[in-house]
Amino acid sequence: MHEPEFLTPPDVKALAGGAPSIDAQAAALTRAGIPHKIVGRRLLVSRHHARLWLSGQPVAPTRRPNLSAAS
């Protein structure tokens, strides 16, 4: 069975401690160190990042190298 990449809104709310609004949820996720993005009226959290955080592993957002900084 294939799971979607992103948590559902109820999953995000639970992960954010039940915070009622998207802004409050984003603040809770930021405090917890869980990478997320607000896109339109939706808060996106990677299922992979949530699992890493729940297992106690450090979670860092995926970043591409800044190739413009290379000489």
C-alpha positions in Angstrom: 0.0 0.0 0.0 1.3 3.4 -1.0 1.1 6.3 1.5 0.9 9.9 0.4 4.0 12.0 0.8 2.3 14.5 3.0 0.4 14.2 6.2 -3.3 14.8 6.1 -4.6 18.0 7.8 -5.9 16.0 10.9 -2.4 14.3 11.1 -0.7 17.7 11.0 -3.1 19.0 13.7 -2.3 16.0 15.9 1.4 16.4 15.4 1.1 20.1 16.3 -0.5 19.2 19.6 -4.0 20.0 18.5 -3.3 23.6 17.7 -6.5 25.0 16.2 -5.2 27.3 13.3 -2.7 26.8 10.6 -0.6 29.6 12.0 -0.6 28.0 15.5 0.2 24.6 14.0 3.1 26.1 12.0 4.4 27.7 15.2 4.2 24.4 17.1 6.0 22.6 14.3 8.7 25.3 14.2 9.3 25.0 17.9 9.5 21.2 17.6 12.0 21.5 14.7 9.8 19.8 12.1 10.2 21.1 8.6 6.9 22.3 7.0 5.6 24.7 4.4 2.4 26.7 4.1 1.1 26.5 0.6 -2.1 28.5 0.1 -4.4 27.6 2.9 -2.7 24.2 3.6 0.2 23.3 5.9 2.4 20.6 4.3 4.5 18.2 6.4 6.4 15.4 4.9 5.5 12.0 6.3 9.2 11.1 6.2 10.2 14.1 8.3 7.4 13.3 10.8 8.6 9.7 11.1 12.2 10.9 11.7 11.1 13.3 14.4 9.0 10.7 16.1 11.9 8.3 16.2 14.1 10.9 17.8 16.4 11.5 14.9 17.4 15.0 13.9 15.2 16.4 11.1 16.6 18.8 8.6 14.8 20.1 5.5 16.2 18.9 2.2 18.3 21.7 0.7 19.9 21.9 -2.7 23.5 23.2 -2.9 23.9 26.8 -3.8 25.7 26.4 -7.1 25.8 30.2 -7.6 28.3 30.3 -4.7 30.7 28.0 -6.4 33.7 29.6 -8.1 
